[in-house]
């Protein structure tokens, strides 16, 4: 009898602690001014559609709902002492207040039975059958986002490494800039000192010559003063003695020495020292400055290629370099492009291939393949020649052999991109012998780049400096 009374008391208490909306033990209960309590979530969901108490229909504002702490504590105590578990939460249709029992595939939302008439042209599933459909689609999304997450994680790592690489690049560039400017400063300082020495030497020479003229002129002044004094004394004599000494005086009064003159040779030639000074120094410095028609772009170089600091020669690196995997970088093919692409004009450069047993030189479209192996050919947007297995060939689909009498050590490439004419020709630069030329087509504004493939050899392929000529008008 006592046990039945205990169960009956628990049941009564459970009803008192049950939310009128969800019919479960209160979760975070709130109290309205009308003294009715509801789960905070249940009241919030109801208030969005009807700003009235779900039980007595008295209006209220959402900020009037206050936490019912006593009820919350009572619910927590009841759940703890009875090990109470709420039944699965039942969700209701906001329109019909009926349980959501169906899933609409088109609108992608659960609906109640009464809503079925509003979805008559849609495909409806039971909740049980609709869940796998949604889970399958969400699993696909999860796979996509897991891949994206992995991509972003890997890219973050690459960006972090790129920061270190940029710092290394900046350090290398800073050292090269300082070294080159120091070299140019030394040349300028040497030229400055040389010109100052020439100026000082000429100044001393001119002053010495003028001082000699001053000394000689002083001697002449003394002689002239003595002669003038003598003549003035004789002029004071009586008439007959003057006439008697006149012939002798006349002979003594002869001045055979020239008059002193100051000419332009006695002073500095300023035009020689300071005239067009900057231009003359710059013109002289051309012998100390190297010009390369083409320099290499390290951001396109294969990880197996090592470039010189001045970006004018390339050779195999014994180990794969740790460089950023850029879209423009050749990998796995062992190539590197020139830094500048051309869309017009005439251009010429030379490359020293030396005794390398394998190489490729020429030009290519900007869109040439970078991230996979490909056959170098004019049909692939590469117009080049090469050496392989002792045979010099033009890299076309037909692979014609080039007329080479002796191995060329230096190849000259001439590129001509004029309106209506696109041509690249190859020459033996030492023998000045024409080898072959290609005509090609380009899309509008598409660039063509010098391309170099030195092969995996330790002997460097070197870009030959161009000649510097100064034209004035």
C-alpha positions as CSV (number, residue, x, y, z in Angstrom):
1,X,0.0,0.0,0.0
2,X,2.9,2.4,0.9
3,X,4.7,1.6,-2.4
4,X,1.5,2.4,-4.4
5,X,1.1,5.7,-2.6
6,X,4.7,6.5,-3.4
7,X,4.3,5.8,-7.1
8,X,1.1,7.8,-7.1
9,X,2.9,10.7,-5.5
10,X,5.7,10.6,-8.0
11,X,3.2,10.6,-10.8
12,X,1.5,13.6,-9.4
13,X,4.8,15.4,-9.0
14,X,5.8,14.5,-12.5
15,X,2.6,16.1,-13.9
16,X,3.3,19.2,-11.9
17,X,6.8,19.4,-13.3
18,X,5.7,18.8,-17.0
19,X,5.7,21.5,-19.6
20,X,2.2,22.0,-21.1
21,X,3.7,22.4,-24.6
22,X,6.3,19.6,-25.1
23,X,4.8,17.3,-22.3
24,X,8.3,16.7,-21.0
25,X,10.0,17.6,-17.7
26,X,10.7,21.3,-17.7
27,X,14.0,22.3,-19.3
28,X,15.2,25.9,-18.2
29,X,11.6,26.9,-17.2
30,X,10.4,30.5,-17.4
31,X,7.5,32.1,-15.6
32,X,5.0,34.5,-17.3
33,X,3.0,37.3,-15.6
34,X,-0.1,35.1,-15.8
35,X,1.8,32.6,-13.4
36,X,2.1,29.8,-16.1
37,X,5.5,28.2,-16.7
38,X,7.0,26.7,-19.9
39,X,10.3,25.5,-21.2
40,X,12.2,28.6,-22.5
41,X,12.6,27.0,-25.9
42,X,9.0,25.9,-26.1
43,X,7.8,29.5,-25.2
44,X,10.2,31.1,-27.6
45,X,9.0,28.8,-30.5
46,X,5.3,29.6,-29.6
47,X,5.9,33.4,-29.2
48,X,7.3,33.7,-32.8
49,X,3.8,32.7,-34.1
50,X,1.5,33.9,-31.3
51,X,2.4,36.5,-28.6
52,X,0.0,34.9,-26.1
53,X,0.4,32.5,-23.2
54,X,0.0,29.0,-24.8
55,X,-2.2,28.0,-21.8
56,X,-4.5,30.9,-20.9
57,X,-4.0,33.0,-24.1
58,X,-3.1,36.2,-22.2
59,X,-0.8,38.5,-24.2
60,X,2.8,39.0,-23.1
61,X,6.1,40.4,-24.3
62,X,9.1,38.1,-24.6
63,X,11.1,40.1,-22.1
64,X,8.4,39.5,-19.4
65,X,9.3,35.8,-19.3
66,X,11.7,35.4,-16.3
67,X,13.6,32.3,-15.1
68,X,11.6,30.2,-12.7
69,X,14.5,29.2,-10.4
70,X,12.5,27.3,-7.9
71,X,10.8,25.2,-10.5
72,X,14.1,24.6,-12.3
73,X,15.7,23.3,-9.0
74,X,12.7,21.1,-8.3
75,X,12.9,19.6,-11.8
76,X,16.6,18.9,-11.4
77,X,16.0,17.2,-8.0
78,X,13.2,15.1,-9.5
79,X,15.3,13.9,-12.4
80,X,18.2,13.1,-10.1
81,X,16.2,11.1,-7.6
82,X,14.0,9.2,-10.0
83,X,16.6,8.8,-12.9
84,X,13.9,10.2,-15.1
85,X,14.5,10.2,-18.8
86,X,12.3,12.4,-21.0
87,X,10.7,10.5,-23.9
88,X,11.9,11.5,-27.4
89,X,11.0,15.1,-28.0
90,X,8.0,15.6,-30.3
91,X,8.1,18.4,-32.7
92,X,4.9,20.0,-33.9
93,X,3.8,21.8,-37.1
94,X,3.7,25.6,-36.4
95,X,0.6,25.9,-38.7
96,X,-1.5,23.0,-37.5
97,X,0.1,22.1,-34.2
98,X,0.3,18.5,-35.3
99,X,3.3,16.2,-34.9
100,X,5.8,16.4,-37.8
101,X,5.5,12.9,-39.4
102,X,6.5,13.4,-43.1
103,X,9.5,14.8,-45.0
104,X,9.1,16.9,-48.2
105,X,12.0,16.2,-50.6
106,X,11.4,19.3,-52.7
107,X,11.1,21.8,-49.9
108,X,13.5,19.9,-47.8
109,X,11.6,20.2,-44.5
110,X,9.4,18.0,-42.2
111,X,5.6,18.5,-42.4
112,X,2.6,17.2,-40.6
113,X,-0.1,15.0,-42.1
114,X,-2.5,18.0,-42.6
115,X,0.3,19.8,-44.5
116,X,0.4,16.9,-47.1
117,X,-2.4,18.6,-49.1
118,X,-0.2,21.7,-49.5
119,X,2.6,19.4,-50.9
120,X,0.4,17.3,-53.2
121,X,2.8,17.6,-56.1
122,X,5.9,17.0,-54.0
123,X,7.4,13.7,-53.0
124,X,6.8,12.9,-49.4
125,X,8.7,10.4,-47.2
126,X,8.2,9.1,-43.7
127,X,10.6,10.6,-41.2
128,X,12.3,7.3,-41.0
129,X,12.9,7.2,-44.8
130,X,13.7,10.9,-45.1
131,X,16.5,10.8,-42.6
132,X,18.8,8.6,-44.7
133,X,18.3,10.9,-47.7
134,X,19.4,14.0,-45.7
135,X,22.3,12.1,-44.0
136,X,23.6,10.9,-47.4
137,X,23.6,14.4,-48.7
138,X,25.2,15.8,-45.5
139,X,27.8,13.0,-45.7
140,X,28.7,14.1,-49.2
141,X,29.0,17.7,-47.9
142,X,31.2,16.4,-45.0
143,X,33.5,14.6,-47.5
144,X,33.7,17.8,-49.6
145,X,34.5,20.0,-46.5
146,X,36.9,17.5,-45.1
147,X,38.8,17.7,-48.4
148,X,38.6,21.5,-48.3
149,X,39.7,21.5,-44.7
150,X,42.7,19.3,-45.6
151,X,43.5,21.5,-48.5
152,X,43.3,24.7,-46.4
153,X,45.5,23.0,-43.7
154,X,48.1,22.0,-46.3
155,X,47.9,25.5,-47.9
156,X,48.4,27.1,-44.5
157,X,51.6,25.0,-44.1
158,X,52.7,26.0,-47.6
159,X,52.0,29.7,-46.8
160,X,54.0,29.4,-43.6
161,X,56.9,27.9,-45.6
162,X,56.5,30.6,-48.2
163,X,57.0,33.2,-45.6
164,X,60.4,31.7,-44.7
165,X,61.2,31.4,-48.4
166,X,60.3,35.1,-49.0
167,X,62.5,36.1,-46.1
168,X,65.3,34.1,-47.6
169,X,64.7,35.7,-51.0
170,X,64.7,39.1,-49.5
171,X,67.9,38.4,-47.6
172,X,69.6,37.1,-50.8
173,X,68.4,40.0,-52.8
174,X,69.4,42.5,-50.2
175,X,73.0,41.1,-50.1
176,X,73.2,41.1,-53.9
177,X,71.9,44.7,-54.1
178,X,74.3,45.9,-51.5
179,X,77.2,44.0,-53.1
180,X,76.4,45.4,-56.6
181,X,76.0,49.0,-55.3
182,X,79.2,48.7,-53.3
183,X,81.0,47.6,-56.5
184,X,79.5,50.5,-58.4
185,X,80.4,52.8,-55.6
186,X,84.0,51.6,-55.7
187,X,84.1,52.2,-59.4
188,X,82.6,55.7,-58.9
189,X,85.0,56.4,-56.1
190,X,88.0,55.3,-58.2
191,X,86.8,57.4,-61.1
192,X,86.3,60.4,-58.8
193,X,89.8,60.1,-57.4
194,X,91.3,59.6,-60.8
195,X,89.5,62.8,-62.1
196,X,90.5,64.7,-59.0
197,X,94.1,63.6,-59.5
198,X,94.1,64.8,-63.1
199,X,92.5,68.1,-62.0
200,X,95.1,68.6,-59.3
201,X,97.9,67.7,-61.7
202,X,96.7,70.2,-64.3
203,X,96.2,72.8,-61.6
204,X,99.8,72.4,-60.5
205,X,101.1,72.4,-64.0
206,X,99.2,75.6,-64.9
207,X,100.2,77.4,-61.7
208,X,103.9,76.5,-62.3
209,X,103.8,77.8,-65.8
210,X,102.1,81.0,-64.7
211,X,104.6,81.5,-61.9
212,X,107.4,81.2,-64.5
213,X,105.7,83.8,-66.6
214,X,105.4,86.0,-63.6
215,X,109.1,85.6,-62.8
216,X,110.1,86.4,-66.4
217,X,107.7,89.4,-66.5
218,X,109.3,90.7,-63.3
219,X,112.8,90.5,-64.9
220,X,111.4,92.4,-67.9
221,X,109.9,95.0,-65.6
222,X,113.3,95.6,-64.0
223,X,115.0,95.9,-67.4
224,X,112.4,98.3,-68.7
225,X,112.6,100.4,-65.5
226,X,116.4,100.8,-65.9
227,X,116.0,101.7,-69.6
228,X,113.3,104.2,-68.8
229,X,115.4,105.9,-66.1
230,X,118.4,106.1,-68.4
231,X,116.3,107.6,-71.2
232,X,114.8,110.2,-68.8
233,X,118.2,111.2,-67.5
234,X,119.6,111.6,-71.0
235,X,116.6,113.7,-72.0
236,X,117.6,116.1,-69.3
237,X,121.1,116.7,-70.9
238,X,121.9,119.8,-72.9
239,X,121.2,119.8,-76.6
240,X,124.6,119.1,-77.9
241,X,125.5,116.3,-75.6
242,X,122.0,114.7,-76.3
243,X,122.7,114.8,-80.0
244,X,126.1,113.3,-79.5
245,X,124.7,110.4,-77.5
246,X,121.5,110.0,-79.4
247,X,122.8,107.2,-81.8
248,X,124.0,105.2,-78.9
249,X,120.8,105.8,-76.9
250,X,118.7,104.7,-79.8
251,X,120.6,101.5,-80.1
252,X,120.3,100.9,-76.4
253,X,116.6,101.6,-76.5
254,X,115.9,98.6,-78.7
255,X,113.4,96.0,-77.1
256,X,113.7,92.7,-78.8
257,X,111.8,90.6,-76.2
258,X,108.1,89.8,-76.8
259,X,105.3,91.1,-74.7
260,X,103.7,88.8,-72.2
261,X,100.4,87.2,-73.1
262,X,97.7,85.3,-71.2
263,X,96.2,82.6,-73.4
264,X,93.5,79.9,-72.8
265,X,96.3,77.4,-72.5
266,X,97.4,79.2,-69.3
267,X,94.2,78.3,-67.4
268,X,92.1,75.2,-66.8
269,X,90.0,73.6,-69.5
270,X,86.9,73.4,-67.4
271,X,84.9,71.6,-70.2
272,X,87.3,68.7,-70.0
273,X,86.8,68.3,-66.2
274,X,83.2,69.1,-65.6
275,X,81.5,69.4,-69.0
276,X,78.8,66.7,-69.3
277,X,80.4,65.1,-66.3
278,X,77.6,62.7,-65.4
279,X,77.2,61.4,-68.9
280,X,80.9,60.9,-69.5
281,X,81.2,59.0,-66.2
282,X,78.2,56.9,-67.1
283,X,79.5,56.3,-70.6
284,X,82.8,55.1,-69.2
285,X,81.1,52.8,-66.7
286,X,79.5,50.8,-69.5
287,X,82.6,48.7,-69.5
288,X,82.0,47.9,-65.9
289,X,78.3,47.1,-66.2
290,X,77.0,43.8,-67.6
291,X,73.8,43.8,-69.7
292,X,71.8,40.7,-70.3
293,X,69.0,40.8,-72.9
294,X,67.4,37.9,-71.1
295,X,67.5,37.0,-67.4
296,X,65.9,33.9,-65.8
297,X,62.7,33.8,-63.8
298,X,63.4,31.7,-60.7
299,X,59.7,31.3,-60.0
300,X,59.4,29.1,-63.1
301,X,62.5,27.1,-62.5
302,X,62.3,23.3,-61.9
303,X,63.2,22.3,-58.3
304,X,66.1,20.4,-59.9
305,X,67.7,23.5,-61.3
306,X,70.1,25.8,-59.5
307,X,70.3,29.4,-60.8
308,X,73.2,31.8,-60.3
309,X,72.5,34.8,-58.0
310,X,72.5,37.1,-61.0
311,X,69.9,34.8,-62.8
312,X,72.1,34.3,-65.9
313,X,73.1,30.7,-65.7
314,X,71.5,27.4,-64.7
315,X,72.6,23.9,-63.9
316,X,71.5,20.7,-62.3
317,X,71.2,20.7,-58.5
318,X,72.2,17.4,-56.9
319,X,69.2,17.5,-54.6
320,X,65.6,18.7,-55.1
321,X,65.4,22.3,-53.9
322,X,62.8,23.3,-51.3
323,X,60.9,25.9,-53.2
324,X,57.2,27.0,-53.2
325,X,55.1,24.9,-55.6
326,X,53.8,27.7,-57.7
327,X,51.4,27.2,-60.6
328,X,54.1,28.7,-63.0
329,X,56.9,26.4,-61.8
330,X,57.9,23.5,-64.1
331,X,57.7,20.2,-62.2
332,X,58.6,17.5,-63.1
333,X,60.0,18.8,-66.4
334,X,63.5,20.4,-66.0
335,X,62.9,23.9,-67.6
336,X,63.1,27.5,-66.7
337,X,61.6,30.6,-68.5
338,X,63.0,34.0,-69.2
339,X,61.7,36.7,-66.8
340,X,60.1,38.8,-69.6
341,X,57.5,37.7,-72.1
342,X,57.0,39.4,-75.5
343,X,54.0,40.4,-77.5
344,X,55.7,42.5,-80.1
345,X,59.1,43.8,-81.4
346,X,62.4,42.2,-82.3
347,X,64.5,40.5,-79.7
348,X,67.9,38.7,-79.7
349,X,69.8,36.7,-77.1
350,X,72.6,34.1,-77.0
351,X,73.1,31.1,-74.8
352,X,76.3,29.2,-74.2
353,X,75.5,25.5,-74.3
354,X,79.2,24.5,-74.1
355,X,79.8,20.8,-74.2
356,X,76.5,19.8,-72.5
357,X,75.4,16.4,-74.0
358,X,71.7,17.3,-73.7
359,X,69.9,20.7,-73.9
360,X,66.8,22.5,-75.3
361,X,66.6,26.2,-76.1
362,X,63.9,28.2,-77.8
363,X,60.6,30.1,-77.1
364,X,57.2,29.0,-75.8
365,X,53.7,30.2,-75.3
366,X,52.8,31.5,-71.8
367,X,50.2,28.8,-71.6
368,X,52.7,25.9,-72.0
369,X,52.2,22.9,-69.7
370,X,54.0,23.3,-66.3
371,X,52.8,20.5,-64.0
372,X,53.2,17.3,-66.0
373,X,55.5,15.8,-68.5
374,X,55.0,16.6,-72.1
375,X,56.7,16.2,-75.4
376,X,58.5,19.4,-76.4
377,X,57.1,20.2,-79.9
378,X,55.9,23.1,-82.0
379,X,52.5,21.4,-81.8
380,X,52.6,22.0,-78.0
381,X,53.4,25.7,-78.2
382,X,57.2,25.3,-77.9
383,X,59.4,26.3,-80.8
384,X,62.9,25.1,-80.0
385,X,65.9,23.1,-81.0
386,X,67.8,20.6,-78.9
387,X,70.6,18.1,-78.6
388,X,70.1,14.6,-77.4
389,X,72.2,11.5,-77.9
390,X,74.6,13.4,-80.1
391,X,71.9,14.5,-82.6
392,X,70.9,18.1,-83.1
393,X,67.2,18.4,-84.0
394,X,64.4,20.9,-84.6
395,X,61.7,20.0,-82.0
396,X,58.7,19.7,-84.4
397,X,56.5,16.6,-84.7
398,X,58.8,15.4,-87.6
399,X,62.1,16.0,-85.6
400,X,64.3,17.0,-88.6
401,X,68.0,16.9,-88.0
402,X,69.9,20.2,-88.1
403,X,72.8,20.8,-90.6
404,X,75.6,21.1,-88.1
405,X,79.2,20.5,-89.2
406,X,80.7,21.0,-85.8
407,X,79.0,21.2,-82.4
408,X,77.9,24.8,-81.8
409,X,79.1,26.1,-78.4
410,X,76.8,29.2,-78.5
411,X,73.3,29.4,-79.9
412,X,71.8,32.8,-81.0
413,X,68.0,33.1,-80.9
414,X,66.3,35.9,-82.9
415,X,62.6,36.6,-82.2
416,X,60.6,38.7,-84.5
417,X,57.0,39.6,-83.5
418,X,55.6,42.1,-86.0
419,X,52.2,42.6,-87.3
420,X,51.3,39.7,-89.4
421,X,54.7,37.9,-88.8
422,X,55.7,35.7,-85.9
423,X,59.1,34.1,-86.4
424,X,62.0,32.7,-84.3
425,X,65.3,31.7,-85.9
426,X,68.3,29.8,-84.5
427,X,72.0,30.4,-85.4
428,X,75.4,29.0,-84.6
429,X,76.6,32.2,-82.9
430,X,80.3,31.4,-83.3
431,X,80.2,30.4,-86.9
432,X,77.4,32.9,-87.7
433,X,75.6,30.1,-89.5
434,X,71.8,29.9,-89.8
435,X,70.3,26.6,-88.5
436,X,66.5,26.8,-88.8
437,X,63.5,29.1,-88.3
438,X,59.9,28.6,-87.2
439,X,56.8,30.6,-88.1
440,X,54.1,30.5,-85.4
441,X,50.8,32.0,-84.4
442,X,49.8,33.7,-81.2
443,X,46.5,34.6,-79.7
444,X,45.9,38.3,-79.2
445,X,47.9,39.7,-76.3
446,X,49.4,36.2,-75.6
447,X,53.0,36.4,-74.5
448,X,55.9,34.3,-75.8
449,X,58.8,33.5,-73.4
450,X,62.4,32.3,-73.8
451,X,62.6,28.7,-72.6
452,X,65.7,26.8,-71.5
453,X,66.2,23.1,-70.7
454,X,69.8,22.5,-69.6
455,X,69.3,18.9,-68.9
456,X,70.4,17.2,-65.7
457,X,74.1,18.0,-66.0
458,X,76.5,19.8,-63.7
459,X,77.9,22.0,-66.5
460,X,76.0,25.3,-66.4
461,X,74.1,26.7,-69.4
462,X,75.0,30.4,-69.5
463,X,73.2,33.4,-70.9
464,X,75.7,35.5,-72.9
465,X,75.8,39.3,-72.0
466,X,74.7,41.6,-74.7
467,X,76.8,44.5,-76.2
468,X,76.1,48.0,-74.8
469,X,76.0,50.8,-77.4
470,X,75.3,54.4,-76.5
471,X,73.4,56.5,-79.2
472,X,73.1,60.2,-78.8
473,X,71.2,62.8,-80.9
